[in-house]
Amino acid sequence: MHSTEFQSIIEFRRSNRKFDPEVPVPKEVIQRSLERSILSPNSSNMQLWEFYWIHSEEMKKAFVPLCLDQSAAKTAQEMVVFVTRQDLWSKRAKWNLDRIKETIKGEPNKLEQKGLSYYGKLMPLLYKNDPFGLFTFVRRTICFFGGLTKPFMRFGGKADQRIMVHKSCALAAQTFMLSIAAEGFHSCPMEGFDKKRVKKALGLPRGAEINMIISVGKGTEPGIWGPRFRVPYEEVVFVK
């Protein structure tokens, strides 16, 4: 079945860099879109993300120079900062573990046992680090020997962890932008920003990282910088 409604949302969503100052974005539009973002797929349901809604005039004004005075920031009615929280892995693993325990009545079945082991043992092995790199060494050793005779997840140090949490956060950001489009408004994902100053402005801890900042508003014609160009389907899609 061909979904014309979803196709129209995809076509409507464009990175608009200049928003109409006379058209506000209702708060419920942003709230609904953030609620939908929370439903996004993410690695192991760890949800190592946070979303900072820049709503007050004071904060929006403060973020314009932090976003390098981009027009998308200057004219934004609202902004949302998508943040990765790799440092919260232990807390989120426990949260998942507690959810599983709440559903167990009596002795855990095989599926419940797998869940308990997954969040109680595997997640600590996957995310834990130490100053000497011992856990990285253990992970790489397991992956090396495990992959000798069968397909095996190749996972090692902090770089692999960062990639994983940023992928999940980016999925949430995409959900947010599609939701904004479905609500009849426009967005622009911004990568041009001072990440150190943004972290300071939000009071984020050292372990947090900025994934992207998305500005929202009612787009204007000057905000679209030309027709949408994409590399042809045949150059990027390979059927094996």
Secondary structure, 3 states (H helix, E strand, C coil): CCCHHHHHHHHHCCECCCECCCCCCCHHHHHHHHHHHHCCCCHHHCCCEEEEEECCHHHHHHHHHHCCCCHHHHCCCEEEEEEEEHHHHHHHHHHHHHHHHHHCCCCCCHHHHHHHHHHHHHHHHHHCCCCCCHHHHHHHHHHHHHCCCCCCCCCCCHHHHHHHHHHHHHHHHHHHHHHHHHCCCEEEEECCCCHHHHHHHHCCCCCEEEEEEEEEECECHHHCCCCCCCCCHHHHCCCC
